[in-house]
Amino acid sequence: MAGLAAARRRGRVGGRPTVMTAAKTKQATQMVTARTPLAEVTDVLGVSRTTLYRHLKTTRADGTVAAVVPPPVVVRSELDL
């Protein structure tokens, strides 16, 4: 543990670097808001769907989490009725 503390003092932090930059998160938010299919968003950005969902969450003032991803559009035909 002393080695980790010494590394932190030198400005080193551990862990895997994130693949989502601020620019990618902004682009993803714009694409999702424009109702681009999530499969296309993940292909363009080169990330997994799980990573996309994790980075598109926002925290409200009351501490609850809201997703930026809009609900899917449900198209019903006359046959479904």
C-alpha positions, 0 to 999 in steps of 0.5 A: 500500500505504501507503493501505491500511495507513493505513486499517487503522490507522484501523480500516477493513478492506476486502472485502465484508461477510458475509451470515451473522451469528452468529444466522443461523449458529446458526439454520442449524446448528439447522435442519440438525441437525433434518434440515430440507432444505437448500433450505428452510434457504437460502430461510429465511436468504436465502443460497446453498447455497455460503454455507451450507456455508462457514459450517457447517464446524467445525475440530477440535482436530487441524486437520481440518475437519468439516462440520455438515451430516449425510449425506443419508438414503438410502431404498431400495425393494425395487425397488433390490435 
